[in-house]
Amino acid sequence: VRHFARPEAGVRSAEDTLELGGSCRDVAGLLIQVLRYKGVAARFVSGYQVPLACRKNGDEKAHSGDLHAWVEV
């Protein structure tokens, strides 16, 4: 699945994500559907990803981070 930043709001359908690719939230939505179809409990999680350079320097407040989405199983 092609992954890229997508500034538009919302989550693409699983079909559109397979065909067009999508952002982390689109790929997470697709994975959740696959896992649930297989009987595995999964949920959508989102938060901010702080760059490693900021964490190593103890300077997490210098960069607010980027919004990110992932799956919790």
Secondary structure, 3 states (H helix, E strand, C coil): CCECCCCCCCCCCHHHHHHHCECHHHHHHHHHHHHHHCCCCCEEEEEEECCHHHHHCCCHHHCCCEEEEEEEC
